[in-house]
Amino acid sequence: MAKEKEEKIVKSGKLSVADMRKALNKKAGVNVSYDLLQDSPTNVKEWIPTGSTWLDSIICRGKKAGIPVGKISEIAGLSSTGKSYIAAQIAANAQKMGITPVIFDSESAIDPAFLEKAGCDLDNLLYIIATSVEAVMENIEELLKTGTNKFLFIWDSLAMTPTVSDVEGDFNPNSSMAVKARVLSKSFSKLIIPIAESQSTFLVLNQLKQNIQPVDGAPRDSKYWTTIQKYNAPGGKSPVYAYSLRIWLTTPSGKDDFVNDDKGFRIGSSVKATLIKSRFGSQNRSCEFKILWGDTVGVLDDESLFEAIKSSPHLDCGAWNTLKYSDNTETKFRADDFVEQMKEPKFRTRVMELLDIEVIQKFDKREGDASQYYEVIPKQEKSSTQEEELAD
């Protein structure tokens, strides 16, 4: 019988790649082999807007993007830099796309009213207390197995979530040394493919911890004291390899830390976003914007666009600024009036055109001065540790 089967295979001739693909998928019981020229889980087909148009415009080379659907991403930041606020904006935007947000809260700090202000529909949002790292990962795996929804999993935050051994053990940090890193190593490697297959999204919020000194040993006041040198994110090395996108939020140097209302009350803060890792051709790009966390929750998006297009030859800046249109007309305005001018359709359309040209197209075509796009790390000061970080 075995001989007959062997002869049949020989007579059938060489199998095509399509036949091999069908055979492998049949044996696995699920699709494991894909035609890369057609549809595959490696392609990012959708992006969830972050709430900042400027940030969306620097994430993927050649297009306006956001948080990649089907991938694992990280937003890590210093205290009060807007991690949860931006995550809430992303959750609201995901709902508009028919994606179900699932929020894992380890800090017991998410206010329903805050989520509603950010635009979230609480009736179509799943909130789960993150009792342990293992529980978060098991819940994600269980929800993915339902196969009914596209999910946006938001974990707030990795740094503050204990492991089971932390919960059941004592308060001695040495008794559970490196347990979280080992759990994360196993968990992320187990979930990457199911997340891609289901076209769900995993957004990990994390904290930034300040390094005592730069990894290359340079003085802290050195001009080479960059974002990558200043901070590190908890969780070990394994999550870094699982992330397709890492966004670090810090406070811009030389800028006011807060946004004040007309009476001087603080209603927001300034944020610098740097792409520490990007599999989309945009690593180390950065932008700055302001977030609101007062009566209104969100990103001061329009205000940031003025900074984004300042390098355009179609915008003359001075005491009075001049925006030039393609039909040779122009609009003069003061910087303080930019947001009000953005309410005019013609003005807004032109600003968005210039944003596409200056931030997306010129970077894609490698035009202009590269230093205006990047968080620059001078080559002579890179350490082997930094080289590994940049190569991930």
Secondary structure, 3 states (H helix, E strand, C coil): CHHHHHHHHHHHCCCCHHHHHHHHHHHHCCCCCCCCCCCCCCCCCCEECCCCHHHHHHHECCECCCEECCCEEEEEECCCCCHHHHHHHHHHHHHHCCCEEEEEECCCCCCHHHHHHCCCCHHHCEEEECCCHHHHHHHHHHHHHHCCCCEEEEEECCCCCCCHHHHHCCCCHHHHCCHHHHHHHHHHHHHHHHHHHHCCEEEEEEECEECCCCCCCCCCCCCCCCHHHHEECCCCCHHHHHEEEEEEEECCCCCCCEEECCCCCEEEEEEEEEEEEECCCCCCEEEEEEEEECCCEEEEHHHHHHHHCCCCCCEECCCCEEEECCCCCEEEECHHHHHHHCCCHHHHHHHHHHHHHHHHHHHHCCCCCHHHCECCCCHHHCCHHHHHHHHC
